[in-house]
């Protein structure tokens, strides 16, 4: 399906730079080039490490109704130089008529030079739909439910959570990652680790060392609770007896 996208060259833009174009017959995206202001065209632009900048393309664009223009990073820049888009993918709506810019960010530890006319991003035209947004009192049930939210992508297996978190689990309501050894933000040590590992059972996670280790973990947790209780009692007795 072919659609027509209209590009209007800005008055200040360099007329010698070509229109965006597809490099191959099977390319999904067309190249977008850096259009630098006249005073900077000879020297170029330096993007410092961890810095970002809005690079103009020198065009305004009109996308047909029912479509959007997605601005995506170039894989070569990302792999070789750590340069990508800060808002990848960017979206140009069909009713936008302003300047077409690209927000580049340098994620590497070395400065990156941008020359006038460099290919800095690619544009992909895609069909879009607007959803009908409706408030409801309940959602339909699925086999997955809330599982998999904020997973780290680790392969499931022995000693890992069913959500892909090794030896721990994610509490989305608390925005915290629990791991065997304690909560990452405020709790550490074997005592907390055992308790958290046992409590993980109630959150859809596997036992840290397999089902066969569950009784031992529960026993260890109980012993530690008793020891902690006795330690607190001893402290209270000493405080009571001291003058």
Wavefront OBJ file of the C-alpha trace (Angstrom):
o trace
v 0.000 0.000 0.000
v 1.549 3.277 -1.113
v 0.824 6.585 0.590
v 2.114 10.054 -0.206
v 3.891 12.151 2.407
v 4.453 15.812 1.553
v 7.734 17.495 2.565
v 8.100 21.265 2.606
v 11.679 22.527 2.659
v 12.319 25.326 5.138
v 13.450 28.641 3.674
v 16.711 28.552 5.629
v 17.503 24.934 4.691
v 20.250 23.886 2.314
v 18.658 23.155 -1.097
v 21.541 20.891 -2.040
v 20.543 18.257 0.497
v 18.189 15.689 -1.057
v 14.682 14.820 0.030
v 14.399 11.898 2.441
v 14.664 8.695 0.462
v 14.612 4.927 0.819
v 18.018 3.350 0.272
v 16.703 -0.027 -0.938
v 13.489 -1.363 -2.454
v 12.703 -3.291 0.720
v 13.604 -0.583 3.235
v 10.869 0.210 5.758
v 12.349 3.569 6.691
v 13.686 6.533 4.743
v 16.769 8.442 5.852
v 16.578 11.759 7.647
v 19.638 14.006 7.445
v 21.059 16.635 9.754
v 20.280 20.104 8.428
v 22.578 22.448 10.319
v 22.215 26.240 10.324
v 24.455 28.038 7.846
v 27.043 29.197 10.437
v 27.563 25.617 11.641
v 27.694 23.781 8.313
v 31.462 24.048 7.936
v 32.442 23.100 11.493
v 29.598 20.733 12.333
v 28.191 20.004 15.765
v 29.756 18.093 18.673
v 27.433 16.061 20.879
v 29.144 15.573 24.239
v 28.835 12.304 26.202
v 25.381 11.940 27.775
v 24.264 15.168 26.067
v 21.202 15.530 23.859
v 20.303 17.992 21.151
v 17.444 18.758 18.799
v 18.786 18.389 15.266
v 16.643 19.908 12.552
v 16.006 18.147 9.250
v 15.095 21.332 7.389
v 11.605 20.121 6.494
v 8.008 20.337 7.553
v 5.853 17.342 6.790
v 2.221 16.462 6.101
v 1.292 12.847 6.854
v -1.996 11.516 5.413
v -4.993 11.035 7.686
v -4.965 7.639 9.361
v -1.160 7.436 9.418
v 1.729 8.557 11.601
v 5.401 9.155 10.909
v 7.631 7.318 13.360
v 11.160 8.663 13.893
v 13.487 5.793 14.730
v 17.204 5.475 15.547
v 19.775 4.234 13.077
v 21.216 0.901 14.194
v 24.703 1.766 12.943
v 24.903 4.920 15.050
v 23.600 3.089 18.102
v 25.994 0.155 17.784
v 29.174 1.954 16.750
v 28.803 5.258 18.586
v 26.099 4.838 21.226
v 24.030 7.578 19.580
v 20.280 7.076 19.546
v 17.029 8.987 20.008
v 16.047 10.280 23.426
v 12.361 9.673 22.658
v 12.591 6.602 20.446
v 10.412 6.210 18.604
v 9.306 9.767 18.027
v 5.843 10.319 16.578
v 4.721 12.892 14.027
v 0.933 13.113 14.027
v -1.000 13.577 10.805
v -2.167 17.041 11.873
v 1.301 18.370 12.841
v 2.772 20.989 10.526
v 5.750 22.258 12.507
v 9.483 21.736 11.900
v 10.629 18.133 11.736
v 13.418 17.642 14.273
v 15.307 14.679 15.709
v 16.258 14.491 19.410
v 19.668 12.801 19.422
v 21.382 11.633 22.596
v 24.974 10.428 22.980
v 25.040 7.515 25.429
v 28.743 6.819 24.920
v 31.705 8.187 26.863
v 33.229 9.992 23.881
v 32.089 13.096 21.972
v 30.260 12.470 18.702
v 30.626 14.749 15.685
v 27.570 15.524 13.550
v 28.285 16.909 10.101
v 25.890 18.787 7.872
v 23.979 16.234 5.794
v 24.742 13.213 7.985
v 22.041 10.572 8.135
v 20.918 10.709 11.754
v 17.589 8.865 11.867
v 14.992 7.104 9.779
v 11.311 7.744 9.245
v 8.718 4.990 9.062
v 5.156 5.673 7.934
v 2.679 3.513 9.831
v -1.081 3.199 10.033
v -2.610 4.379 13.278
v -5.929 4.044 15.058
v -7.563 6.085 17.788
v -9.051 3.955 20.528
v -12.447 4.508 22.083
v -11.596 5.058 25.762
v -14.207 3.774 28.215
v -14.150 3.524 32.010
v -15.246 0.175 33.478
v -15.686 -1.202 36.985
v -13.736 -4.429 36.333
v -11.514 -6.034 33.712
v -11.897 -9.482 32.196
v -9.837 -12.291 33.715
v -6.929 -13.877 31.813
v -4.547 -16.726 32.523
v -1.656 -14.299 32.785
v -3.331 -11.759 35.012
v -0.809 -9.235 36.370
v 2.153 -11.543 35.805
v 5.204 -10.338 33.912
v 4.998 -6.622 34.749
v 8.478 -5.061 34.980
v 10.239 -8.360 34.327
v 13.956 -8.186 33.696
v 13.988 -10.636 30.818
v 16.062 -13.263 32.629
v 15.508 -16.854 31.577
v 13.348 -18.774 34.026
v 14.899 -21.784 35.670
v 16.178 -23.174 38.965
v 16.582 -20.527 41.593
v 14.634 -17.855 39.741
v 11.260 -16.234 40.074
v 8.468 -17.247 37.728
v 8.502 -13.680 36.425
v 12.111 -13.989 35.286
v 13.672 -12.367 38.383
v 16.564 -14.449 39.753
v 16.104 -15.355 43.427
v 13.552 -12.664 44.019
v 10.429 -10.939 42.886
v 9.055 -7.544 41.861
v 6.444 -5.739 43.909
v 4.825 -3.316 41.496
v 2.683 -1.699 44.193
v 5.836 -0.858 46.166
v 8.013 -0.210 43.116
v 10.750 -2.370 44.649
v 12.755 -5.414 43.637
v 13.171 -8.053 46.324
v 16.069 -10.472 45.968
v 17.435 -13.303 48.095
v 19.531 -11.324 50.505
v 17.005 -8.562 51.104
v 15.084 -5.758 49.548
v 17.303 -3.650 47.344
v 16.509 -0.353 49.051
v 16.254 -0.776 52.808
v 16.787 -4.370 53.942
v 19.811 -6.617 53.755
v 21.246 -9.762 55.300
v 20.367 -13.435 55.447
v 17.543 -12.913 57.932
v 15.580 -10.611 55.664
v 16.566 -12.678 52.646
v 15.039 -15.863 54.033
v 11.855 -14.102 55.094
v 11.479 -12.416 51.723
v 12.170 -15.656 49.912
v 9.467 -17.410 51.900
v 6.991 -14.582 51.374
v 7.708 -14.721 47.646
v 5.556 -17.829 47.506
v 2.491 -15.639 47.837
v 3.466 -13.526 44.834
v 3.585 -16.176 42.129
v 7.325 -16.889 42.426
v 9.205 -20.140 42.740
v 11.108 -21.032 45.888
v 14.684 -19.733 45.550
v 16.224 -23.219 45.643
v 13.338 -25.297 44.314
v 10.276 -26.816 45.934
v 12.346 -29.330 47.923
v 14.072 -26.521 49.801
v 10.835 -24.855 50.897
v 10.546 -26.643 54.286
v 14.154 -25.818 55.127
v 13.642 -22.188 54.262
v 10.557 -22.039 56.432
v 12.395 -23.732 59.272
v 15.333 -21.363 58.904
v 13.018 -18.381 58.921
v 11.283 -19.641 62.063
v 14.599 -20.192 63.848
v 15.784 -16.709 62.965
v 12.521 -15.211 64.189
v 12.899 -17.022 67.502
v 16.513 -15.878 67.860
v 15.529 -12.321 67.104
v 12.708 -12.518 69.646
v 15.063 -13.831 72.334
v 17.582 -11.117 71.562
v 14.903 -8.471 72.020
v 13.816 -10.030 75.325
v 17.404 -10.075 76.610
v 17.800 -6.412 75.743
v 14.592 -5.577 77.589
v 15.660 -7.587 80.650
v 19.023 -5.844 80.800
v 17.382 -2.475 80.453
v 14.895 -3.350 83.230
v 17.611 -4.553 85.648
v 20.006 -1.673 85.042
v 19.743 1.147 87.625
l 1 2 3 4 5 6 7 8 9 10 11 12 13 14 15 16 17 18 19 20 21 22 23 24 25 26 27 28 29 30 31 32 33 34 35 36 37 38 39 40 41 42 43 44 45 46 47 48 49 50 51 52 53 54 55 56 57 58 59 60 61 62 63 64 65 66 67 68 69 70 71 72 73 74 75 76 77 78 79 80 81 82 83 84 85 86 87 88 89 90 91 92 93 94 95 96 97 98 99 100 101 102 103 104 105 106 107 108 109 110 111 112 113 114 115 116 117 118 119 120 121 122 123 124 125 126 127 128 129 130 131 132 133 134 135 136 137 138 139 140 141 142 143 144 145 146 147 148 149 150 151 152 153 154 155 156 157 158 159 160 161 162 163 164 165 166 167 168 169 170 171 172 173 174 175 176 177 178 179 180 181 182 183 184 185 186 187 188 189 190 191 192 193 194 195 196 197 198 199 200 201 202 203 204 205 206 207 208 209 210 211 212 213 214 215 216 217 218 219 220 221 222 223 224 225 226 227 228 229 230 231 232 233 234 235 236 237 238 239 240 241 242 243
